Amino acid sequence: MKKVYLIAVIFALIAGFATYFFASEIDKKTTIKDADTVEIIVPVNDLAQNSSITEEMFAEDAGVFTKKTVVASDVNAENVATEQSQLVGKVTVDPLYAGEPINVNRVEDLNGADVALSLKLPKGKVAYSFSAGSVTSVDGYINEGDKVDVLVYDAETKKSKVAYKNLPIMRVSTATASKNASASGTTLTEYSTLTVQVTEKQALALYKIENENSFKLVLKHRNNAPTTAPANAK
């Protein structure tokens, strides 16, 4: 008899749990159905950091991005990507994960500070860095976006020449976060490296100059001419 009662109790508990979960599922579906929803963009697969987002990625057969309907209260409408225009032309500064809402703060324009330098290089260009020991000119006033000329002194001919003109400064690295103030109170950067945008041929020539010649960098006016090299530069 006791076994019969025990079995009855077990079946009663199973029936109770089944009823509870069934009711919860109905309530959940009813809640989702009645709640405000929003259509968001999500990655189909994980997308690595520093990935460029193009319009072609949104094609149905591309399999990169897709639309997903979610309850509006489950996402931050101000930060989540809902339109293709919010992402095209951007670069991921953090990995994006499959099926997750895309926070627009995790993508930046190509010129964003957190975007890899290699993505900013035009086709056919490379980045070349001068070491701090050889950069002895302009008193630390060079900034990203500036352009410089490379002034070279030839010990054999005892002559100076401008080897390259208007090289764009892409990065200014500092040895430490601290900066020294000049006597006038102006803040001066302590250089570690200065990185310029050049061709591979120019990079080889600059490496030769840096190792064999005495040189200085001449800071140019911000509205100077487009980047060019002297006709006789090799």
C-alpha positions as CSV (number, residue, x, y, z in Angstrom):
1,M,0.0,0.0,0.0
2,K,2.8,2.4,0.9
3,K,4.4,1.8,-2.5
4,V,1.1,2.7,-4.2
5,Y,1.0,6.0,-2.2
6,L,4.6,6.7,-3.0
7,I,4.0,6.2,-6.7
8,A,1.0,8.4,-6.6
9,V,3.0,11.2,-5.0
10,I,5.7,10.9,-7.6
11,F,3.2,11.1,-10.5
12,A,1.5,14.1,-8.8
13,L,4.9,15.9,-8.5
14,I,5.7,15.2,-12.1
15,A,2.3,16.4,-13.2
16,G,2.7,19.5,-11.1
17,F,6.1,20.4,-12.6
18,A,4.8,19.7,-16.2
19,T,1.9,22.0,-15.6
20,Y,4.1,24.7,-14.2
21,F,6.6,24.6,-17.1
22,F,3.8,24.5,-19.6
23,A,2.1,27.5,-18.0
24,S,5.5,29.4,-17.9
25,E,6.1,28.7,-21.6
26,I,2.6,30.0,-22.5
27,D,3.2,33.0,-20.3
28,K,6.6,33.7,-21.9
29,K,5.2,33.4,-25.5
30,T,2.3,35.6,-24.5
31,T,4.6,38.2,-23.1
32,I,6.9,38.2,-26.2
33,K,3.9,38.4,-28.4
34,D,2.4,41.3,-26.5
35,A,5.7,43.2,-25.9
36,D,7.3,45.8,-28.1
37,T,9.9,44.3,-30.4
38,V,12.7,45.7,-32.5
39,E,14.6,44.3,-35.4
40,I,18.4,44.4,-34.9
41,I,21.4,43.4,-36.9
42,V,23.5,40.5,-35.6
43,P,26.6,38.7,-37.0
44,V,25.9,35.2,-38.4
45,N,29.4,34.1,-37.3
46,D,32.0,35.6,-35.1
47,L,33.8,38.6,-36.6
48,A,37.4,39.4,-35.6
49,Q,38.7,42.7,-34.3
50,N,39.9,45.1,-37.0
51,S,37.5,43.7,-39.6
52,S,36.3,46.1,-42.3
53,I,32.5,46.1,-42.8
54,T,31.4,46.5,-46.4
55,E,27.9,46.8,-48.0
56,E,28.4,43.4,-49.7
57,M,28.4,41.7,-46.2
58,F,24.7,42.4,-45.9
59,A,23.7,40.5,-49.0
60,E,21.5,37.4,-48.1
61,D,24.0,35.0,-49.7
62,A,27.0,36.6,-48.0
63,G,26.2,35.0,-44.7
64,V,27.9,37.7,-42.6
65,F,25.0,39.7,-41.1
66,T,21.4,39.0,-40.6
67,K,18.3,40.6,-39.0
68,K,16.9,39.4,-35.7
69,T,13.7,40.4,-33.9
70,V,14.1,40.9,-30.1
71,V,12.1,42.3,-27.2
72,A,12.8,46.1,-27.2
73,S,13.4,46.1,-23.5
74,D,16.2,43.5,-23.8
75,V,18.4,45.9,-25.8
76,N,19.7,49.4,-25.5
77,A,18.0,51.1,-28.5
78,E,20.5,54.0,-28.4
79,N,23.6,51.7,-28.7
80,V,22.4,48.7,-30.7
81,A,22.8,48.5,-34.5
82,T,19.4,48.4,-36.2
83,E,20.3,49.9,-39.6
84,Q,22.9,48.8,-42.2
85,S,24.1,52.5,-42.5
86,Q,25.3,52.3,-38.9
87,L,27.9,49.7,-39.8
88,V,28.9,50.1,-43.5
89,G,32.3,51.6,-43.8
90,K,33.2,51.0,-40.2
91,V,35.9,48.8,-38.6
92,T,35.4,46.5,-35.6
93,V,37.5,47.6,-32.7
94,D,36.4,44.6,-30.6
95,P,35.3,41.1,-31.8
96,L,31.7,40.7,-32.7
97,Y,30.0,37.4,-31.7
98,A,27.5,35.4,-33.6
99,G,23.9,36.1,-32.8
100,E,24.7,38.9,-30.3
101,P,23.4,42.5,-30.7
102,I,26.1,44.8,-32.1
103,N,26.9,47.8,-29.8
104,V,27.8,50.7,-32.2
105,N,30.5,51.7,-29.8
106,R,32.4,48.5,-30.8
107,V,32.9,49.8,-34.4
108,E,34.7,53.0,-35.6
109,D,35.3,55.0,-38.7
110,L,38.4,54.0,-40.6
111,N,40.3,57.0,-39.2
112,G,39.3,56.1,-35.6
113,A,42.1,56.1,-33.0
114,D,41.6,52.4,-32.2
115,V,41.6,51.1,-35.8
116,A,44.7,49.2,-36.9
117,L,47.3,51.3,-38.7
118,S,47.6,48.8,-41.5
119,L,43.9,49.4,-42.5
120,K,44.6,53.1,-42.9
121,L,47.4,52.6,-45.4
122,P,46.5,53.4,-49.0
123,K,47.2,50.6,-51.5
124,G,50.9,50.6,-52.4
125,K,52.0,52.4,-49.2
126,V,53.8,51.2,-46.1
127,A,54.5,52.6,-42.7
128,Y,58.1,53.4,-41.7
129,S,59.2,54.5,-38.2
130,F,62.2,56.6,-37.3
131,S,63.8,55.8,-34.0
132,A,63.8,58.5,-31.4
133,G,67.6,58.6,-31.3
134,S,67.7,59.9,-34.9
135,V,64.9,62.4,-34.5
136,T,66.7,65.5,-33.2
137,S,64.7,68.2,-34.8
138,V,61.6,70.4,-34.4
139,D,61.8,70.2,-30.6
140,G,59.0,67.7,-30.1
141,Y,56.3,69.7,-31.9
142,I,55.5,67.1,-34.5
143,N,51.9,65.6,-34.2
144,E,49.9,63.0,-36.1
145,G,48.6,64.4,-39.3
146,D,51.6,66.7,-39.8
147,K,53.9,66.5,-42.8
148,V,57.7,66.6,-42.8
149,D,60.6,67.0,-45.1
150,V,63.7,64.8,-44.6
151,L,66.8,67.0,-44.7
152,V,70.0,65.0,-45.2
153,Y,73.7,66.0,-44.8
154,D,76.3,64.1,-46.9
155,A,79.6,64.1,-45.1
156,E,81.5,63.2,-48.2
157,T,80.2,66.1,-50.3
158,K,79.7,68.3,-47.3
159,K,76.3,69.3,-48.8
160,S,72.8,69.1,-47.5
161,K,69.7,68.2,-49.6
162,V,66.0,67.5,-49.1
163,A,65.7,63.8,-49.7
164,Y,61.9,63.6,-49.3
165,K,59.2,66.1,-49.1
166,N,55.8,66.1,-47.4
167,L,55.9,62.7,-45.7
168,P,52.7,62.3,-43.7
169,I,53.1,61.5,-40.0
170,M,50.8,58.6,-39.2
171,R,51.8,57.9,-35.6
172,V,53.7,59.7,-32.9
173,S,54.9,57.2,-30.2
174,T,56.2,58.5,-26.9
175,A,58.8,56.9,-24.6
176,T,56.6,57.7,-21.5
177,A,53.3,59.3,-20.8
178,S,55.0,62.3,-19.3
179,K,55.9,65.4,-21.2
180,N,58.5,68.0,-20.6
181,A,57.5,71.7,-20.5
182,S,59.7,74.2,-22.3
183,A,60.8,77.5,-20.8
184,S,57.8,79.1,-22.4
185,G,55.4,76.7,-20.8
186,T,54.7,74.9,-24.0
187,T,54.3,71.1,-23.7
188,L,56.8,69.1,-25.7
189,T,56.5,65.4,-26.6
190,E,59.4,63.0,-25.8
191,Y,59.6,60.9,-29.0
192,S,60.1,57.2,-29.0
193,T,59.3,56.8,-32.8
194,L,57.7,58.8,-35.6
195,T,55.9,56.8,-38.2
196,V,55.5,58.1,-41.7
197,Q,53.6,56.8,-44.8
198,V,55.9,56.0,-47.7
199,T,56.3,53.5,-50.6
200,E,58.5,50.4,-50.1
201,K,61.2,52.0,-52.2
202,Q,61.1,55.1,-50.0
203,A,61.3,53.0,-46.9
204,L,64.5,51.3,-48.1
205,A,66.0,54.7,-48.9
206,L,65.0,56.1,-45.5
207,Y,66.6,53.2,-43.7
208,K,69.8,53.8,-45.6
209,I,69.6,57.5,-44.7
210,E,68.9,56.8,-41.0
211,N,71.9,54.4,-40.8
212,E,74.5,56.3,-42.9
213,N,73.7,60.0,-42.8
214,S,73.0,62.8,-40.5
215,F,69.5,64.1,-41.0
216,K,66.7,66.2,-39.6
217,L,63.0,66.4,-40.1
218,V,61.5,69.7,-41.2
219,L,57.9,70.4,-40.1
220,K,55.7,71.7,-42.8
221,H,52.6,73.9,-42.8
222,R,49.4,71.8,-42.3
223,N,47.8,73.0,-45.6
224,N,50.9,71.9,-47.6
225,A,50.8,70.2,-51.0
226,P,49.9,66.5,-51.4
227,T,52.5,64.0,-50.6
228,T,55.3,63.8,-53.2
229,A,58.9,63.0,-53.4
230,P,61.5,65.1,-55.2
231,A,62.1,64.1,-58.8
232,N,65.7,63.2,-58.0
233,A,64.9,61.1,-54.9
234,K,65.8,57.5,-55.1
